[in-house]
Amino acid sequence: MVVLKTRKEIEKMRVAGAISAGALKAAGAAVEPGISTYEIDEIARKYILCHGGKPNFLHYNGFPATACISVNEVVIHGIPSRKQVLREGDIVSIDLGAEVDGYHGDNAATFACGRISDQAQKLIDTTRASLYEGLAKAVAGGRLGDIGSAIGTYCEERGYGVVRSFTGHGVGRALHEDPAVPNYGTPGHGVRLLPGMTLAIEPMITMGTHQVRILPDGWTTVTTDGKWAAHFEHTVAITADGACEILTLAED
């Protein structure tokens, strides 16, 4: 069931979203050769706690960390580790969120570790741009298929794979709510977008096949062909007056 949020609830989500965005920015700024993914996770955890939030990924369905940190061919749900040390040329997707007063923020971005290849940079740029193609369609009166079609078409026209096994989602009092928000679809189809809907829109885009598999740890999700992937996400609110409001914006 899709839950529409009141103005008061959306205000609470703005607070959670701002902390989520700040934590993502702090974690991304730490990406450099020689740092471990565990150290990045600690930066994110401390940021959220110091700003009055609760890391909402930590222990969620058993996940053992504050952030999902996914390197290169890992699409999503990478588990931070002291043993995983970043190297020059890696790309690093960080997905995290904060809970404040019972409401959630959720956001993600992919960061370059030092100098990366032109091919990797193009993947990052395309994935980020596709998110904003989707956000432009997140308007009252539209359909979920409009968002997915905008993202999927943008990426597939440029030769990239669009992950289908995982999607965006509703978000609010729960980290994951209805509806599912695929990154592919048909314009004019799917759930109608209404003011008060709050969605986490998150393209997961690959250099090769869209097919993925989950490693034996039950979390780490990699491309089946070993090619690299990027991931961007914002939590947004559908408004009554045009463009959606992005709730996961850092203060600056």
VODRENNU-62609 format. One line per field, with one value per atom (N, C-alpha, C): residue number from 1; atom name; x, y, z. Coordinates in steps of 0.02 Angstrom, whole numbers, plus 32768, in hexadecimal, padded with zeros to 4 digits. Last residue first. Layout:
<nodes>
k (NUM ...) .
a (CA ...) .
u (X ...) .
v (Y ...) .
w (Z ...) .
</nodes>
This chain:
<nodes>
k (252 252 252 251 251 251 250 250 250 249 249 249 248 248 248 247 247 247 246 246 246 245 245 245 244 244 244 243 243 243 242 242 242 241 241 241 240 240 240 239 239 239 238 238 238 237 237 237 236 236 236 235 235 235 234 234 234 233 233 233 232 232 232 231 231 231 230 230 230 229 229 229 228 228 228 227 227 227 226 226 226 225 225 225 224 224 224 223 223 223 222 222 222 221 221 221 220 220 220 219 219 219 218 218 218 217 217 217 216 216 216 215 215 215 214 214 214 213 213 213 212 212 212 211 211 211 210 210 210 209 209 209 208 208 208 207 207 207 206 206 206 205 205 205 204 204 204 203 203 203 202 202 202 201 201 201 200 200 200 199 199 199 198 198 198 197 197 197 196 196 196 195 195 195 194 194 194 193 193 193 192 192 192 191 191 191 190 190 190 189 189 189 188 188 188 187 187 187 186 186 186 185 185 185 184 184 184 183 183 183 182 182 182 181 181 181 180 180 180 179 179 179 178 178 178 177 177 177 176 176 176 175 175 175 174 174 174 173 173 173 172 172 172 171 171 171 170 170 170 169 169 169 168 168 168 167 167 167 166 166 166 165 165 165 164 164 164 163 163 163 162 162 162 161 161 161 160 160 160 159 159 159 158 158 158 157 157 157 156 156 156 155 155 155 154 154 154 153 153 153 152 152 152 151 151 151 150 150 150 149 149 149 148 148 148 147 147 147 146 146 146 145 145 145 144 144 144 143 143 143 142 142 142 141 141 141 140 140 140 139 139 139 138 138 138 137 137 137 136 136 136 135 135 135 134 134 134 133 133 133 132 132 132 131 131 131 130 130 130 129 129 129 128 128 128 127 127 127 126 126 126 125 125 125 124 124 124 123 123 123 122 122 122 121 121 121 120 120 120 119 119 119 118 118 118 117 117 117 116 116 116 115 115 115 114 114 114 113 113 113 112 112 112 111 111 111 110 110 110 109 109 109 108 108 108 107 107 107 106 106 106 105 105 105 104 104 104 103 103 103 102 102 102 101 101 101 100 100 100 99 99 99 98 98 98 97 97 97 96 96 96 95 95 95 94 94 94 93 93 93 92 92 92 91 91 91 90 90 90 89 89 89 88 88 88 87 87 87 86 86 86 85 85 85 84 84 84 83 83 83 82 82 82 81 81 81 80 80 80 79 79 79 78 78 78 77 77 77 76 76 76 75 75 75 74 74 74 73 73 73 72 72 72 71 71 71 70 70 70 69 69 69 68 68 68 67 67 67 66 66 66 65 65 65 64 64 64 63 63 63 62 62 62 61 61 61 60 60 60 59 59 59 58 58 58 57 57 57 56 56 56 55 55 55 54 54 54 53 53 53 52 52 52 51 51 51 50 50 50 49 49 49 48 48 48 47 47 47 46 46 46 45 45 45 44 44 44 43 43 43 42 42 42 41 41 41 40 40 40 39 39 39 38 38 38 37 37 37 36 36 36 35 35 35 34 34 34 33 33 33 32 32 32 31 31 31 30 30 30 29 29 29 28 28 28 27 27 27 26 26 26 25 25 25 24 24 24 23 23 23 22 22 22 21 21 21 20 20 20 19 19 19 18 18 18 17 17 17 16 16 16 15 15 15 14 14 14 13 13 13 12 12 12 11 11 11 10 10 10 9 9 9 8 8 8 7 7 7 6 6 6 5 5 5 4 4 4 3 3 3 2 2 2 1 1 1) .
a (N CA C N CA C N CA C N CA C N CA C N CA C N CA C N CA C N CA C N CA C N CA C N CA C N CA C N CA C N CA C N CA C N CA C N CA C N CA C N CA C N CA C N CA C N CA C N CA C N CA C N CA C N CA C N CA C N CA C N CA C N CA C N CA C N CA C N CA C N CA C N CA C N CA C N CA C N CA C N CA C N CA C N CA C N CA C N CA C N CA C N CA C N CA C N CA C N CA C N CA C N CA C N CA C N CA C N CA C N CA C N CA C N CA C N CA C N CA C N CA C N CA C N CA C N CA C N CA C N CA C N CA C N CA C N CA C N CA C N CA C N CA C N CA C N CA C N CA C N CA C N CA C N CA C N CA C N CA C N CA C N CA C N CA C N CA C N CA C N CA C N CA C N CA C N CA C N CA C N CA C N CA C N CA C N CA C N CA C N CA C N CA C N CA C N CA C N CA C N CA C N CA C N CA C N CA C N CA C N CA C N CA C N CA C N CA C N CA C N CA C N CA C N CA C N CA C N CA C N CA C N CA C N CA C N CA C N CA C N CA C N CA C N CA C N CA C N CA C N CA C N CA C N CA C N CA C N CA C N CA C N CA C N CA C N CA C N CA C N CA C N CA C N CA C N CA C N CA C N CA C N CA C N CA C N CA C N CA C N CA C N CA C N CA C N CA C N CA C N CA C N CA C N CA C N CA C N CA C N CA C N CA C N CA C N CA C N CA C N CA C N CA C N CA C N CA C N CA C N CA C N CA C N CA C N CA C N CA C N CA C N CA C N CA C N CA C N CA C N CA C N CA C N CA C N CA C N CA C N CA C N CA C N CA C N CA C N CA C N CA C N CA C N CA C N CA C N CA C N CA C N CA C N CA C N CA C N CA C N CA C N CA C N CA C N CA C N CA C N CA C N CA C N CA C N CA C N CA C N CA C N CA C N CA C N CA C N CA C N CA C N CA C N CA C N CA C N CA C N CA C N CA C N CA C N CA C N CA C N CA C N CA C N CA C N CA C N CA C N CA C N CA C N CA C N CA C N CA C N CA C N CA C N CA C N CA C N CA C N CA C N CA C N CA C N CA C N CA C N CA C N CA C N CA C N CA C N CA C N CA C N CA C N CA C N CA C N CA C N CA C N CA C N CA C) .
u (84E0 84F9 84DE 84A0 848F 84A8 846A 8497 848B 83CD 83FD 8428 8359 839D 83CF 82E4 82EA 8330 82AD 82E2 82ED 820A 823A 826D 81D6 81DD 820E 8181 81BC 81BB 80D8 810C 8143 808D 8099 80D6 807F 8043 8051 8107 80E5 80A8 8158 812E 8106 81FA 81B2 818F 8288 8262 821A 832C 82E8 82C4 839A 837F 833C 842B 83E8 83D9 8493 8481 843A 8513 84D3 84CB 8569 8562 851B 85DA 8598 859B 8641 8635 85EE 863A 8643 8629 861F 8659 8666 85AC 85E3 8622 8553 8566 85A1 8577 8563 857B 8546 8577 855A 8523 8504 8531 852A 8552 8537 84D2 84C8 84EA 84F5 84AE 849E 8571 8563 851B 8578 8563 8557 8532 8568 8551 84BA 84CA 84FE 84C4 84BE 84D4 8475 849E 8496 8464 845B 848D 847B 8453 844D 8522 84E1 84BD 857D 856E 8528 8589 85AC 8599 84ED 8529 8548 8493 84A3 84E7 840F 8449 845C 83B3 83CE 840C 8341 8387 839D 82D8 82E4 832E 826C 82B4 82C0 81E0 8200 824C 8145 818D 81B1 80B1 80D9 8122 807D 8085 80A8 8021 8042 8044 803D 8010 8038 8046 806C 803F 8001 7FFE 8022 805B 8039 803A 805B 8070 8048 8076 8062 807A 80AC 8063 8049 8137 8116 80CA 8174 814F 812C 821B 81D2 81B5 829B 8286 8239 82B8 82DF 82D4 8228 825A 827D 81FA 8207 823D 8175 81B6 81BD 811C 8121 816A 8130 8115 8115 81CE 8185 8170 8257 823C 81F0 825E 8292 827C 81C7 81F1 8225 819A 81A1 81C7 81E9 81C6 81CF 81E3 8209 81E3 81D9 81BE 81E7 8267 8232 8213 82CC 82BF 827F 8301 82DF 82E3 834C 8344 8327 834F 8341 8336 8378 8330 831F 83EC 83DD 8392 8415 83EB 83D5 84AC 847B 8455 84CC 84D5 849D 84C3 84E6 84F0 8474 84BC 84E5 83F6 8409 8454 83F6 83FB 840D 83E9 8425 842C 836E 83AA 83E9 8317 8323 8364 831A 8330 8341 82E7 8329 8343 826A 829B 82E1 822C 823A 8270 821D 8247 825B 81C4 8206 8235 8156 8177 81BD 8129 814A 816D 80E6 8128 814D 809D 809C 80E3 8058 807D 8076 801B 7FF4 8016 80AD 8068 8041 8149 811A 80D3 81CE 81AE 8180 8218 81D7 81B1 828D 8265 821F 82C4 82A6 827A 82F7 82BF 829C 835E 832A 82EC 83A7 8384 8351 83D8 83B0 8388 8425 83E7 83BA 8494 8465 8423 84CF 84B8 8485 84EE 84C1 84A4 8547 8508 84D6 85B1 858D 8549 85DC 85C4 8599 8602 85CE 85B1 8668 862B 85F2 86C6 86A8 8668 86E7 86C7 86A5 8722 86E9 86C3 878F 875A 871A 87C1 87C0 8788 87F4 87D2 87D2 8857 884C 882B 87FF 8838 8826 8771 87A9 87E8 86D2 8712 8747 8633 866C 86AA 8585 85C2 85FB 8504 852A 8569 8465 84A1 84C3 83EE 840E 844E 8367 838D 83AC 8316 8334 835E 8282 82BF 82D4 8240 823C 8282 824D 8223 821C 82A8 8263 8233 8309 8300 82B6 8380 833C 833B 83E0 83D7 838D 8444 840B 840A 84A0 8495 8458 8518 84CF 84C3 8596 8585 853A 8605 85BF 85B0 8696 867B 8635 8714 86D8 86B2 87C9 878A 8751 883B 8815 87D5 889A 8893 886E 883A 8874 8865 8807 87FC 883D 8800 8822 881C 87B4 87AB 87C6 87C6 87F1 87EB 8763 87A7 87D6 86CF 86FF 8742 861F 8660 868D 85D0 85D9 861D 8566 85A9 85B1 84EB 84EC 8531 8504 84E6 84F7 8568 8533 8518 860E 85D9 85A5 8670 863C 8605 8698 86A1 8667 8658 8692 8692 85ED 85F1 8626 85AC 85E4 85F9 8527 853B 8571 8541 853C 8549 8543 851D 8510 8533 8557 8527 84FA 8526 8547 844F 848A 84B7 83DC 841C 8458 8375 8374 83B7 83E2 83A4 83A4 8457 842E 83EC 8459 847B 844A 840C 8420 843C 83F9 83C0 83D0 8447 8455 8420 83EF 83FE 840E 8420 83FC 8410 846A 842A 8401 84E7 84B5 846E 8531 8542 850E 84FC 84F0 84FD 852C 84E4 84D5 85B7 8595 854A 85D1 85DD 85B9 85B1 858E 8594 860D 85C5 859F 8685 8679 862E 8673 8677 866B 8678 863A 863A 86FE 86CB 8688 8738 8744 8711 870A 86F6 8700 874E 8706 86EB 87EA 87C0 8777 8857 8826 87FE 88A6 88C3 8893 8865 888E 88AA 87C7 880A 8832 873C 8751 8794 870D 8743 875D 86A2 86DF 871B 8641 865D 869E 8625 8641 8662 85EF 862B 864D 857F 85B3 85F4 8537 854F 8587 851B 8543 8560 84CA 8509 8537 845D 8486 84C9 842C 8441 8470 8408 843D 8458 83A3 83DD 8417 8346 8367 83A5 8319 833C 8363 82DE 8313 833C 827E 82B2 82EE 822D 8256 828C 81ED 8218 8246 81A5 81D7 8206 8150 8184 81B9 80FE 8128 815F 80C1 80E9 8117 807A 80B0 80DE 8066 804E 8089 8074 808E 806F 8025 8031 8044 8059 8047 8058 801F 8044 802B 802A 8000 802C) .
v (8469 8499 848B 8400 8446 8478 8381 839B 83E6 8338 836B 8380 82DE 82CA 82FA 8307 830C 82FC 8360 8332 833D 8369 8386 8352 836D 834D 8374 83F4 83C9 83AA 8414 840B 83DD 841D 8457 844E 83BA 83CD 8401 8341 837D 838C 82B6 82CF 8309 82B6 82BB 82D6 8245 827F 827C 8211 820D 824C 81DA 820F 81F9 8186 8183 81C4 8121 8162 815F 80B9 80BC 8102 804D 808B 8090 7FC6 7FE2 8023 7F60 7F8E 7FAB 7EAE 7EF3 7F22 7E2A 7E4A 7E92 7DF1 7DF2 7E14 7E01 7DBC 7DBA 7E78 7E6A 7E23 7E54 7E64 7E58 7E76 7E69 7E82 7E3C 7E5A 7E45 7DE7 7E2E 7E47 7D64 7D75 7DBD 7D33 7D57 7D6E 7CFB 7CD0 7CF5 7D7E 7D54 7D2D 7D87 7D96 7D65 7DCD 7D95 7DAA 7E18 7E1A 7DD8 7E60 7E27 7E29 7EBB 7ED2 7E9B 7EBE 7E9F 7EBE 7F51 7F16 7EFD 7FBA 7FBF 7F86 7FE4 7FBC 7FCA 8034 8030 800E 805D 8031 801B 80E9 80C2 809C 8109 80F5 80CA 8160 8151 8144 8150 814C 8134 81BB 8185 8189 81E5 81EE 81B0 823D 8200 8211 82BC 8299 8256 82B3 82DC 82B8 821D 824A 8275 81BE 81E5 821A 811D 8165 8189 808C 80B2 80FC 8066 8060 808D 80CA 808D 808F 8135 8132 80F5 80DF 811E 8115 804D 8068 80A9 8028 8029 8047 8031 8022 8023 802E 805B 804C 8026 8009 803F 8033 8066 804B 7FF2 7FE8 801B 806B 8038 802A 8019 801A 8062 8033 8032 8026 802A 8012 800D 806B 8077 8061 80B7 807C 808D 8136 811A 80D8 8139 8165 814F 8107 8110 8141 809A 80CD 80D0 807B 8068 80A4 8030 8062 804E 7F83 7FC0 7FF4 7EF3 7F1F 7F61 7EB5 7E8B 7EB4 7F0A 7EFE 7ED8 7F83 7F4B 7F46 7FA4 7FBE 7F84 7FC1 7F93 7FB3 8037 801D 7FEC 807F 8040 8020 80EB 80F8 80B9 80BB 80DC 80EB 8093 8060 807F 810F 80E5 80B3 8143 816C 8141 80D8 80ED 8115 80D4 809C 80AF 8155 813C 8107 8159 818F 8178 80E6 80EB 8120 8105 80CD 80D1 8174 817A 8143 813D 8178 817F 80DA 80C6 8100 8122 8106 80F2 81B6 816F 8158 8258 8229 81E2 829C 828E 825F 82EE 82DA 82D3 82AD 82E5 82CA 827C 826E 82A8 829B 827C 826C 82C9 82F8 82DD 8257 8289 82BA 8219 81FC 822E 8271 8264 8247 8261 82A1 829D 81E0 81EE 822E 81F5 81CF 81D8 8238 825C 8237 81CD 8209 822F 8179 8162 819D 81C8 81B2 819D 81D8 8213 8200 8152 817B 81B5 8133 810C 8134 8191 8195 816D 8161 81A3 81AB 80E8 80E8 812A 8118 80EB 80EA 815F 8184 815A 8122 8120 814A 818F 8155 8159 81C1 81C7 8187 81AA 81C4 81CD 815F 8159 816D 81AC 8197 8193 8171 819E 8180 8172 814F 8181 8177 8195 816B 817E 815B 8184 817F 819B 8176 819B 8166 8185 81B9 81D1 819A 819E 8188 81B3 81B3 81BB 81B4 81B3 8181 8186 8218 821E 81EF 81E7 821B 821E 8182 8186 81BC 8186 8196 8196 8123 814D 8158 80F6 80FA 8125 80BF 80C4 80C3 80DA 80DD 80EB 8094 80A8 80A4 80BB 80A6 80C1 8086 80AE 8090 808D 806E 80A0 80D8 80C2 809F 80A0 80D2 80B4 8040 804A 8080 801E 803B 8047 7F86 7FC7 7FE1 7F1A 7F37 7F7E 7EFA 7EDA 7EF8 7F36 7F4E 7F33 7F53 7F25 7F47 7F5F 7F7E 7F4D 7F05 7F09 7F27 7F3D 7F2A 7F35 7F5E 7F36 7F1B 7F5D 7F76 7F47 7F35 7F64 7F86 7F1A 7F13 7F49 7F3E 7F12 7F04 7FC5 7FAC 7F80 7FAE 7FC1 7F9E 7FEE 7FBE 7FD6 7FF3 8010 7FDD 8022 7FF1 8012 8058 8065 8026 801E 805C 8067 7F68 7FA8 7FE2 7EE7 7EF4 7F39 7EB9 7ED8 7EF4 7E82 7E62 7E82 7ED5 7E90 7E6D 7F4B 7F44 7F00 7F64 7F2D 7F26 7FFF 7FD6 7FA5 8056 8017 7FE6 80C6 809A 805A 8112 80F0 80BC 819D 8156 8136 8247 8213 81CD 82B0 82A0 826C 82C2 82F1 82DE 8259 829C 82D0 81EF 81F2 8238 8211 820A 8211 8210 824C 8249 818D 81C3 8203 8149 813A 8174 817F 8188 817D 8153 819A 81A8 80C9 80E9 8135 80B6 80A7 80C9 80D3 80FE 80F4 8066 80AA 80DB 7FFC 8000 8047 8011 801E 8020 8067 802B 803E 80C7 80C4 8084 80C0 80AE 80AC 8144 8107 80FD 817F 818C 814B 81C4 8192 81A7 8228 81FE 81CB 825E 8287 825E 81FD 8204 822B 8219 81D8 81DC 8299 828E 824C 8280 82AE 82A3 822A 8212 823F 8281 8245 8229 82DE 82F3 82B8 828C 82AB 82C2 826A 8235 8252 82E9 82C4 828C 8304 832F 830D 829F 82A1 82CC 82C0 8280 8280 833B 8338 82F8 8312 8342 833F 82C5 82A2 82D1 8328 82FA 82D5 835E 8387 835B 82F5 8305 8332 82FD 82C2 82D0 8378 836E 8332 835F 8391 8387 82A9 82ED 831E 822D 824F 8295 8195 81DC 8200 80F5 8122 816A 806C 80AB 80DA 7FC4 8000 803E) .
w (8050 8020 7FDB 8095 80A5 8072 801F 8052 805C 8006 7FEF 802A 7FFA 800E 7FEE 7FC2 800A 8024 7F3C 7F51 7F9B 7F05 7F33 7F46 7E58 7E99 7EC4 7E03 7E0E 7E53 7E25 7DF2 7E08 7E9F 7E74 7E46 7EF9 7ED4 7E9F 7EF6 7F0E 7EE2 7F34 7EFE 7F19 7F76 7F84 7F46 7F75 7F5D 7F75 7F8A 7FA4 7F91 7F08 7F32 7F4E 7ECC 7EEA 7F0F 7E61 7E7E 7E97 7E30 7E54 7E70 7DBA 7DE1 7DFC 7D92 7D9A 7DC2 7D23 7D5A 7D59 7D02 7CED 7D24 7D21 7D40 7D2B 7CF7 7CC8 7CE3 7D5F 7D4D 7D1B 7DDD 7D98 7D86 7E88 7E54 7E0F 7F2C 7EEC 7EB5 7FCE 7F99 7F55 801E 8013 7FD4 8036 8037 8029 8029 8068 806D 7FA7 7FE0 8021 7F3B 7F54 7F92 7EBF 7F04 7F1D 7E1A 7E47 7E8C 7D88 7DC4 7DEB 7CE5 7D13 7D4C 7C87 7CC0 7CF5 7C44 7C4E 7C8A 7C4F 7C26 7C31 7CA4 7C65 7C35 7CF8 7CEE 7CA9 7D7C 7D34 7D2C 7DD4 7DDB 7D95 7E0B 7DD4 7DE7 7E7A 7E7D 7E41 7EE4 7E9D 7E95 7F5F 7F55 7F0E 7F7E 7F59 7F5D 7FBA 7FC5 7FAB 7F96 7F8D 7F98 7F99 7FD9 7FD3 7F03 7F35 7F78 7EA2 7EC6 7EF6 7E11 7E41 7E5F 7DF5 7DEA 7E23 7DC7 7DFC 7DEB 7D14 7D5A 7D88 7C7F 7CA2 7CEA 7C3D 7C43 7C67 7BF8 7C09 7C0D 7C42 7C09 7C1D 7C81 7C81 7C42 7CFD 7CB8 7CBA 7D81 7D56 7D0C 7DF0 7DC2 7D99 7E87 7E54 7E24 7EEA 7ECA 7E92 7F53 7F1F 7F0D 7FF2 7FAF 7F95 8049 8045 7FFD 80AC 806D 8072 8126 80F4 80AF 8162 8156 8121 8159 819C 819A 80C4 80F2 8139 8019 8056 8082 7F89 7FB5 7FF5 7F1E 7F4B 7F6C 7E99 7ECD 7EF2 7E87 7E73 7EAA 7E3D 7E76 7E5D 7DC3 7DFE 7E3D 7D5F 7D67 7DA6 7D2C 7D59 7D65 7C8D 7CC2 7CEE 7C33 7C4E 7C88 7BAC 7BEF 7C02 7B34 7B35 7B79 7B2C 7B30 7B3A 7B34 7AF6 7AF3 7BB9 7B85 7B42 7BFE 7C05 7BCC 7BD3 7BD2 7BD3 7BEE 7BA9 7BA4 7C7D 7C54 7C0D 7CA2 7CB8 7C89 7C61 7C57 7C6A 7C93 7C4B 7C3E 7D1B 7D06 7CBD 7D12 7D32 7D18 7CD1 7CB4 7CD0 7D27 7CE8 7CC6 7D88 7D98 7D59 7D3D 7D50 7D60 7D6A 7D41 7D5A 7DCF 7D93 7D63 7E05 7E13 7DD2 7DCC 7DD4 7DDF 7D9D 7DDD 7DEF 7D30 7D23 7D64 7D62 7D3B 7D2C 7D99 7DC6 7DA0 7D25 7D49 7D76 7D07 7CD4 7CF6 7D7A 7D71 7D37 7D63 7D9F 7D94 7CF2 7CEB 7D28 7D25 7CF9 7CF3 7D6C 7D8F 7D65 7D00 7D35 7D5C 7CB6 7C98 7CCD 7D10 7CF7 7CDB 7D21 7D5A 7D42 7C9D 7CC0 7CFA 7C8A 7C60 7C80 7CE4 7CEE 7CC6 7CA7 7CE9 7CF7 7C31 7C2E 7C70 7C60 7C3E 7C3B 7D03 7CBA 7C9E 7D8A 7D6F 7D22 7E0F 7DC7 7DAD 7EA9 7E83 7E3A 7E96 7EC4 7E9D 7E80 7E63 7E98 7EB9 7EBE 7E9C 7EB2 7EA0 7E9A 7F30 7EF9 7EED 7F84 7F6D 7F37 800E 7FD3 7FC2 8076 8054 8016 8114 80D6 80B8 8177 8157 811C 821D 81D4 81B5 82A8 8288 823D 82C5 82DD 82B8 8241 8273 8285 81F3 820E 8244 815D 81A4 81B5 80EA 80FE 8149 8055 809D 80AB 7FE7 7FF0 803B 7F75 7FBC 7FC2 7F04 7F0F 7F5A 7EB8 7EF9 7F02 7E4A 7E54 7E8E 7E44 7E57 7E51 7E2D 7DF3 7E03 7EB6 7E80 7E45 7F2B 7F00 7ECD 7FD3 7F91 7F6D 8026 8022 7FDB 8088 8045 8044 810C 80DB 8095 8153 815E 8128 80F5 8112 811D 80CB 80DB 8101 804E 8097 80A6 7FCC 7FE1 802C 7F94 7FD1 7FE2 7EE0 7F1E 7F57 7E83 7E71 7EAF 7E6B 7E9C 7E8F 7E14 7DF9 7E2C 7E74 7E30 7E18 7F14 7EEC 7EA9 7F89 7F51 7F1F 8021 7FFC 7FC8 8081 804E 8024 812A 80E2 80BA 81A9 819D 8154 81B3 81AE 81A4 81A1 81DA 81DC 8190 8170 81A6 81C7 81D6 81B5 81A5 818C 8194 81DC 81B5 8192 821D 8237 8212 81D5 8206 8227 818C 816C 819F 81DA 81CF 81A8 825C 821C 820D 8299 82A5 8262 82C2 829F 82B6 82F4 8313 82EF 82C6 82AF 82C5 82F5 830E 82FA 82A9 82F1 830D 8228 8236 8280 823C 8224 8237 8263 8293 827E 81EA 8229 825A 818E 8184 81C5 81C7 81BC 81B5 81C0 8202 81FC 8136 815A 819E 8121 8103 8127 8163 817B 815F 8111 8158 8173 809D 809C 80E4 80BA 80B8 80B6 8052 8089 8082 7FE0 8020 805A 7F7E 7F81 7FC7 7FBD 7FA2 7FA6 8000 7FCF 7FB0 804F 806A 8039 800F 8012 802B 8028 7FE5 7FE4 80AE 809C 8057 80A3 80CC 80B9 8051 803B 8061 80A4 8063 8049 810D 8119 80D8 80CB 80E8 80F6 80A8 8074 808F 8127 80F8 80C3 8153 8176 814A 80F7 80FA 811D 8114 80D3 80D3 8192 8189 8147 816E 81A1 8198 8112 80FE 812E 8162 8131 8115 81A8 81CD 819D 813C 815F 8188 8121 80F1 8110 8192 8188 8156 817B 81B7 81AF 8106 8106 8142 80FA 8108 8104 807B 80B5 80BC 804D 803F 807F 802D 8064 8050 7FD3 7FCF 8005 8000 8000 8000) .
</nodes>
